[in-house]
Amino acid sequence: MMTRNIPGFILKSKSVLPVLLFLVSALFIPHAQASDDPEVITNHLNNVLYSRAPDDVDSLEWLKQRNKPDVVAPLIYALRYSRSNLWGVLKALDSITGTNANGNWFDWMLWQQAHPDIVPYSGFVDFQSGLFSRIDPNFKLFIYPGVSHEIRMEEIAWGGVRKDGIPALTNPKFIPASEADYLNDDDLVFGVAINGDARAYPYRIMDWHEMANDVVGGIPVSLAYCTLCGSGILFDTRVEGRPEPFVFGSSGFLYRSNKLMYDKQTNSLWQHFTGRPVVGKLTGSGIQLKVLPMATTSWKRWRETNPGTKVLSENTGFNRDYGSGKAYQDYFSSPDLMFPAPTENKAYLAKTRVFGLRMTGAEKAWPLDHFDGGQVINDRVGVFKIVLVGSSETRTVRAYRSGRLQFTKSDADLNSIKSSNGHTWQVTENALIGPEGVTLPRLPGHLAYWFAWSGNFDGPVNR
């Protein structure tokens, strides 16, 4: 994703037709009726975005005189995309909302997120579709008049790239660990192990691609990585009743600084964090992808604990600089967000890294620094007793059911832990393995920035 301010010149003015349509409508439609006609409203908004004085000035005055907040959302878009007269747009927003914010697009998006009671006019999605299709005609596959949705359409933001501008890796090439000369020991990887098939997806590659559609241990999966919310989630892409697993790509859109991925079968938009379709044909289907266990760790640790692992090849078919720290370093090192998202939950700073765990009917998160020096934490999520084994140095946390047992550290490397009854349990990707082969199952948690976790879940946080 790119920066929050996009130059207006990328939106080329089309024609004077919107102005002529407005003049004709003004002659034949009474003013009270015309002021609520969605086509007339859209024509004025298009003037604000694409025309210059006096047309944009006259249309802004018309919108101010109409004085209804149902045009706030498109005027906020105008702050980002308008060719000129941003000051006039700001004054119109102040006048219509009764505020005196005088902020930029970012600030007004936050204001809008805090005012869900303001509903856009009936032609808004048509306006929105026209706006985004000027950036990329393919965006009409996702946003079009009458599209079903369960999120606020006005909160959808363009992330600065076109459809598939961040290209997903589908059935990517892997190489043996011994051939991965491009990796350093301390490079972070997403580690996946299913049915004896261990694979590493280095951050330095995934930072550029954010999606990997793969088959691991016979299970079709998608590794969906939202760089903006610091969250990589492994989804099982099989859904009961559907003949084929889903294959995902990056739409180019965001919702509250959270990646909106899309499925290539229906072009529905899915919220990355929840694994649910939220815009398009699958909205309301009840589909929610199953989350599978995955670990973030260093390449050295993953290779040591999974000696038979394969790792992504640099030969991805795309021309990218896959060196360490080449993508998003300014964002990762900054406390600021690149795109607007609520940050009212002040329990932690917005970009504090947490490990989050979702159980049936309950969620909980633990700040990553709770695992400084390597820690074993006994806790519960809802009615479930769990144990967490992790080290902040490699951003590694694994969660397991603990039953009636309590656990403590057994060795410095956390390859094993000791139960309260004195037994040693091996820490593996799929389970804790105890005496006589007794197992406690792994649970599918993941890392995230605090703003993303708290913006999606109201569950408690471990202090």
N, C-alpha and C positions, 0 to 999 in steps of 0.2 A: 504494500500500500504506500501511497505517496504522501504529500503534505496537505495541510488543511486548506490552503488557498489555491484555487485553480484559475488560471488566467481566463478572462472572459472571451478573448479572441478565438478560443477553440470552438465557441458556439457561434456558427456563422448565421448571420441574419438571412431569413428566407425571402419574404416578399412583403409587399404592402397589403396583401390580401386581408390579414387580420384587422388592419385599420379600416379598410373599406367595409368589411363585414360589420364592424362596430358602428360606423356612420349610418349604414342602412338600417341596422337594428334600432338605432336611436330615433330614426324617422318614423318607423312603423310600430314600435313597441312602447307602451307607456313607461315612463321612467321607473315607477315602483316595480313593475313587472320585470323590466329589463335588468334591474339591479340584482335580481336573484337568478337570472338566466345563466346556467353554467357556461354556455358558449360565449356569452358576452363577457362574463368574468374572465374566462380563459383568454379572450382576445386582449383584454386590458393587461392581464399578467404577462402575456407574450410581448406586448409593447414595452413593459417595464424591463424585460430581460433582453430583448433583441433590437429595440428601436432607440433612436436618439431624440433629443429635444426637437420639437416640442411634444412629440407623441408620448414619450415616456413620462414627461412631466404632467401632461394632461391625464394620463391613465392613473398615475399615482394620486392625483387630486381626486379623480373619480372614485378610487378605492377608499380614500380617506373620507370622502363625503358619504359613501355607502356605510362606512363605520361598522362593519361586521367582522368578528374575529375569525370567520371561516376562511379568510385568505391569509392568515398569519403564516401557515406552512409554506405556501409558494413564495411569499415575500422573504421568508428566511432563506429559501433556495436562491432567491435573487441576490442576496448579500454575497453569495459565493460565485454566482455565474453571470451576474448582470454586466453589460458592456460599459455602463456608466451610471452616474447619479446614485452612487451608494448612499450618499448623505440623505438624499430624498427618500430612499427605501427605509433607512433607519428612522427618519422622522415619521414616515407613514406607520411603521410598526409601533413606535412610541404612541402615536395618536390613537391607533385602533385598539391597542391593548391597555392604554392608560398608564403605561410605565414611562420611565425615563432612563432606560438602560443604556442606550447609545453604545452597545457592544458590537462585536463582530459576529460573523456566521457561527463560530464555535460557541460563543456565549448565548446566542439566541437559540441554538439547538438545545443547549442545556435548559434554557427557560421553557422551551416547548416540552421537553421530557418531563418537566415538573408540572405541566398543565395538561393532563390527559383529558380533561373536561372539554377542551377546545377541539371541535371536530371540523375537519376541512370541508369545503363546499363539495357538492355532489360530482363536480367535474374534475376534482383534484387528480385522481389517478390518470385520467386522460392527459391532463397537463403534465403530470410527472413522467408518463411514458414518452410524451413528445420531447420533453427536456432531455431525458437520458438517451433517447435514440439518436439525438444529435451528437452525442459522445461516441456511441457505438450502436449501430442499428440492431445488433444482436441482443441488446438489452430489452427489446420488445418481446423476446421469448420469456422474460421473467415478469415484466411489469406491463400490464395492458388493461384497458377498461374492463371492469367487471371481474377482475382476478380475485379469487378467494384469498383471504388472509386472516391470520390470527395475531399479528403484531400490527402496531400502528404504522401505516404506510409512510406517513410523513416523517417518521424517524429513520427511514432507510437513507443511508448516505453512500455516495459514490466513494470508493476507496482509492481512486486515482489510476486504476488500470482497467483495461477492457476485459470482456469475457475471456477467460482463460489466459489473461495477460500474466498471471502467475500460473504457469503450466503444471498441471498435476502429472505425477509419475505413475503410469499404469503398466503393471507387469514389468517393473524395472529390472535392469541387469544387476546381478550380485556376483561378488568375487570371494574367494576364501580369505580368511583373516590374514593369512601369511602374505597375501599379495596387496594388502591395503597400505602401501607405502605412503600414501598421501595423508594418513591420519597420524596425529600426535597422541601420546598416551593420555593427555588430559582433555582431549576433545570430547565434548558431550555427545552421547548418542541416545536415541530411543531404542530400547532393547525389547524385542518381542520373542517369546518362545512358546510355541503351540505344538503339542503332539510330537515333541522331540525336534522340531524344526526351529532353530534359533537364528534370528536375523537382527542386524544392527542398521539403523537409519540415522546417519550422522546429522547433527544439527546444522553443520556447515553446508550440507546439501539441502536439507529440508527447509532451512530459512528461505531458500530461493523458490521452493515448489509448494510447500504447505499442504500438499495432499499426496498420498501414495496409495494407489489401489493395487492390492496384492493378494496372493493366496499363500497363507502360512500354515503349514501342517494340515493342508487340505481344507482350511477354513478361509473363505473370501473375507477380506478385511479392508477397511480404509483407515489409514492413519491421517487424521484431520488435525492439522496444526495451525492454530491461530497465533501468529507472532505478536499481534497487537495485545492479546489478552494473556500471552505467556502460557498457553495451554495446548498440549498435545493429547489427543484422545483417540484410542483405538476402538473402532466400531466393527462389530460383526454385521456385514451388509446383507445377510440373509433375513428375509421377512416372511413369516408364514403366510401362505396364500399367494405369494408372488413367485413365478417360475424362475426368475433370474435374480441374482444378487444385484444390489445397486452399485453403480459406478459413479464417482463424484468428481466434480471440478470446482474451481474457484470462480464465482460469479462476477467478482469485482465490486460487490456491494457489502455494506456493513450495517449492523444494527447495534447501536450503543457500543461501538468499537469492538464488535464481535463479528467474526467472519460469517457471512452467509454463503454457504456452499450450495451447489445445485446438483441434482441427479440428472444424468444424461438420458434417462428413459423418459422423463416427463417434464424436465426443465423446471421443476418445483424448487423453490429456495428453502434451504434447511438451516436452522440455527445450529451452528457448530457446537455450542456448549451443551445443548440439550439433546441433540440427535433427533430433532423433530422437524417435519416439514411445516413451514409457517406461512409461505406464500405460494399459490399455484394450485395445480390439480390435486395434489395429495393433502392439501390442508383439510383438517377435520377427519382424516382417515384413521386417526388413532395410532398411527405408526410411530414407534419410538425405537431407535436402534439400540441394541444391547451393547454395553460398554465392556470391553475385555481388559484384563490386566496388561500393563506395559510399564517399563521402568525407564526413567532417565538416569544415566550413570556415565562414568568416564569410559572411554574406549578401552583403557587398560583393565578396569574392573570387569567390564562386560566380557572381554576376551578371556580373562582368568577364570571367571565363573561359568562361561559357556565356550569352552575351547573349540567346539565344532561349529561355531557361528559363521555365518556368511555376512557380508557387509555390502552396502550399496556401492556400485562402481561409479567413479566419476564420469564414466561414459554414459551420460543420461540421454544424449541426443540433443541437448540444449547447450548453448554457449553461455556459460556463467563462470564467474570467478569463485570457485569453491574453496578458497583459502579460508583459514580460521578467522572469524571475526569480520568478514567482508560484507555481510548484509546486516542492516538494522542496528549496528553498534551504537549509533547516536541515540536511537530510541531506547535500546536496552539499558544504556547507562544514564538515561535521564529520568527524573522523577515525574515528568509530565506525560500526559496522554497525547497522542497524535490526533485522535478523533474524539468527539464528545461522548461522554458516558457519565451516568450519575456516580458521584463519589461521596454521597452523604454519610455513608457508614464510616465513621471515624475510628473504629476499633483499631485499624492499622492504616498506614499510608496506602494510597491507591495501588502502587506497584510493589507492595510487599508480596513476596512469593509465599504461597501457601500450598499445602497438600490437602486436597479435598477428597472426601469419601462419601459416596451416595449409597445408602442402604434403602431397603423397602420402607417408604414412609418417613425417612429421616436422612439428614445430611449433616456433616460436620467438617470443619477445616482446622488445620494446625499450621501455624507459621513455620516456614522451613528452618528458621534459626533455632527452633526447639530441638533440632537434631544436630546441633553443633557438637563436633567431637565424636559423633556416632552415638546414637541413643536407641534404647528400647522403651517404648511408651505403652503402658497398659491403659485402656480407656474403654468407652462404650459409645455406640451411636444408636440412639433410640433404645431398643431392648437388647441390642446385640453387643456382646463383649468382644473386643478386638485387641490385637497387639500390632503396633507399628514398629518397624525396624528401619532405621534410616541414618543418613549422614548428609549434612548440608553441604559439605565440601564437594560432593559429586552430585548434589541435588537429588539424591536417591532416597526414596521412601517406598517401602512395600508394606501392605496391610494384610492381615490374616484374621480369620476367626480364632478366638482363643478359648472358647468354651468356659470351663471353670478354672482354667489355669492362669497363673501369673508368670511373667517371663522377665529375665534379666540378661544382661550381656554375658556371653560365654567367651568370646574372643574379640580382639581389637578390630578385626576385619569384618565382623558381623556375618561371617559365613555360617555361624551357628549361634543359638541362644539357649539359655537354660531355663527350664520350667520350675515352678515352685516345689514340685515333688522330686527335684534333683536330676531329672533326665535332660540330656542334650538333644536338641532338635536342629536339624539342618534347614537352613534358609534357602529355598529354591524358587524358581520363577512361578511354579504352579501351586506350591503348598509348603507348609512346614512339615517336615518328616521326622517323626519321633520314634520311640522304641518299637520294635517289631513291626515297622512299616506303617504305624498309625499316622494319619495325616490330618492337618487342619488347612482348609482351603484358602487360597489367595483371594483377595477382594480387589475390585477394579477402581482404584483411586487414580488421581492425576494431579499434576501441578497446575497452578494458575496464578495470575495476579489477583490480589485481593479485590479490586474493583469489579473484576469479572465474576468472581465467585459470589461476592455479596450482592451483586446486581441480579443474580439468577436464583440464589437460594437464601432463605431466611433462617437456615439452621444455625445452631450455636457454633462458636469458634472457641478452640482451646486456648486459654491464656496461660 
